[in-house]
Amino acid sequence: MADPAELGHQLRGLRAAAGRTVASVASDAGLSVPYIANLENGRGNPTVAALDRLAAALGAALDVSLVPAGGEASTTATPPSLVRLGRSPRFQREAAGLAASLGANPAEFSVRLIGALAGLADALGVDPGETGWGRLLDALLLIVEHPVPATRADDQLRQGTEPDHPPDAQSRRR
């Protein structure tokens, strides 16, 4: 990760997913608030030791690796409205409930969920805003807590074959 902005996006995403403030992370990591704020904004040159302390404060692990040039995975920026959502009691409660339904670790799931939502915003090229994030969260809750039985067409698509008859509006409502 040679790009400081990329590191900043990751730090902000982890912090938002944990529902934490910069001050609380700084306190747990033994670092200053301005130092962490600068890192989140793509400024600064952190040591591996400082990153390790930040990772520990965020309930994450530092993973330093060398990859061939051009082989790095890109990360996306976490929209400010998603950061606010990640701090909200509602998000923390709903993410914990989703994690429990899926048998996942709540802290890890929360981080993955924020990352996935940030990727969705990037793919759409728009920040849905807090109301939009809430609607997406509602949709995810419905999908996980009230799964719809698979249809024959779904099974055929999963197997890589064309469905005999595409599902019509009535079959989707069942």
C-alpha positions in Angstrom: 0.0 0.0 0.0 2.1 2.8 -1.3 -0.7 5.3 -1.4 -1.3 7.2 1.8 -4.9 8.0 0.8 -5.6 4.3 0.5 -4.4 3.7 4.0 -6.5 6.6 5.2 -9.6 5.1 3.6 -9.0 1.8 5.3 -8.4 3.4 8.7 -11.6 5.5 8.4 -13.6 2.5 7.2 -12.4 0.3 10.1 -13.1 3.1 12.6 -16.6 3.8 11.1 -17.4 0.1 11.1 -16.5 0.0 14.8 -18.6 3.0 15.5 -15.6 4.8 17.1 -14.4 8.4 17.2 -10.9 9.4 16.3 -10.4 10.4 19.9 -11.4 7.0 21.3 -9.1 5.2 18.8 -6.3 7.6 19.6 -6.7 6.9 23.3 -6.6 3.2 22.9 -3.7 3.3 20.5 -1.7 5.8 22.5 -1.5 8.2 19.6 -2.6 11.7 19.1 -5.9 12.7 17.6 -4.3 15.0 14.9 -1.9 12.2 14.0 -4.7 9.8 13.3 -6.8 12.4 11.6 -3.9 13.2 9.3 -3.5 9.5 8.5 -7.2 9.2 7.7 -6.9 12.2 5.3 -3.9 10.6 3.5 -1.2 12.7 5.1 1.7 11.5 7.2 4.2 8.7 7.1 3.3 6.2 9.9 5.7 3.6 11.3 4.8 0.0 11.2 4.6 0.2 15.1 2.1 3.0 14.9 0.0 1.1 12.4 0.2 -2.0 14.6 -1.1 0.0 17.5 -3.9 1.5 15.4 -4.9 -2.0 14.2 -5.0 -3.3 17.7 -7.1 -0.4 18.9 -9.6 -1.1 16.0 -9.8 -4.8 16.7 -7.9 -5.6 13.5 -4.6 -7.2 12.6 -1.9 -5.4 10.7 -1.0 -7.4 7.5 2.0 -6.0 5.7 2.8 -7.8 2.4 4.7 -7.1 -0.7 3.0 -7.7 -4.1 4.1 -7.4 -7.6 3.8 -4.0 -9.1 0.3 -3.4 -10.4 -1.0 -6.4 -8.3 -2.5 -4.3 -5.5 -6.2 -4.4 -4.9 -7.8 -1.0 -5.0 -9.8 0.3 -2.0 -12.6 2.7 -2.2 -13.3 5.8 -0.1 -15.8 5.5 2.6 -18.5 8.2 2.0 -19.0 10.6 5.0 -22.6 9.5 5.3 -21.5 5.9 5.6 -19.0 6.9 8.3 -21.9 8.5 10.2 -24.1 5.4 9.7 -21.3 3.2 11.0 -21.2 5.2 14.2 -24.9 5.0 14.8 -26.4 2.7 17.4 -28.8 1.4 14.8 -26.0 0.2 12.5 -24.2 -1.4 15.4 -27.4 -3.2 16.5 -28.4 -4.3 13.0 -24.9 -5.4 12.0 -24.6 -7.5 15.2 -28.0 -9.0 14.4 -27.0 -9.8 10.9 -23.7 -11.3 12.1 -25.6 -13.5 14.6 -28.0 -14.7 11.9 -25.1 -15.6 9.6 -22.9 -17.1 12.4 -20.2 -14.4 11.8 -18.0 -12.5 14.2 -19.9 -9.2 14.8 -16.8 -7.0 14.7 -15.4 -8.6 11.6 -18.8 -8.6 9.9 -19.3 -4.9 10.6 -16.0 -4.1 9.0 -16.8 -6.2 5.9 -20.3 -4.7 5.7 -19.0 -1.1 5.7 -16.4 -2.1 3.1 -19.1 -3.7 0.9 -21.3 -0.7 1.2 -18.5 1.6 0.3 -17.8 -0.5 -2.7 -21.4 -0.3 -3.7 -21.3 3.5 -3.5 -18.2 3.5 -5.6 -19.8 1.2 -8.2 -22.9 3.4 -8.4 -20.8 6.5 -8.4 -23.1 8.1 -5.8 -23.3 8.5 -2.1 -26.8 7.3 -1.1 -26.8 9.4 2.0 -27.9 8.3 5.5 -31.5 7.6 4.4 -30.3 5.5 1.5 -27.9 3.6 3.6 -30.7 2.9 6.1 -32.9 1.6 3.2 -30.1 -0.7 2.0 -29.6 -1.9 5.6 -33.3 -2.6 5.8 -33.1 -4.6 2.5 -30.2 -6.7 3.8 -32.1 -7.4 7.0 -35.1 -8.6 5.0 -32.9 -10.8 2.7 -31.0 -12.4 5.6 -33.9 -12.8 8.1 -36.6 -13.8 5.6 -34.9 -15.8 2.8 -37.0 -16.6 -0.3 -36.8 -20.2 -1.3 -34.9 -20.8 -4.4 -36.8 -21.5 -7.6 -36.0 -24.0 -10.3 -34.8 -21.1 -12.5 -32.4 -20.0 -9.7 -31.0 -23.5 -9.5 -30.5 -23.6 -13.3 -28.7 -20.2 -13.2 -26.5 -21.4 -10.4 -25.6 -24.4 -12.5 -24.7 -22.2 -15.4 -27.6 -23.1 -17.6 -30.4 -21.0 -19.0 -33.7 -21.3 -17.1 -36.4 -23.1 -19.0 -38.8 -20.2 -18.4 -37.6 -16.9 -16.9 -39.4 -16.2 -13.7 -42.4 -14.0 -14.2 -43.7 -11.4 -11.8 -46.1 -13.9 -10.1 -43.4 -16.5 -9.4 -41.2 -13.9 -7.9 -43.9 -13.0 -5.4 -44.3 -16.5 -4.0 
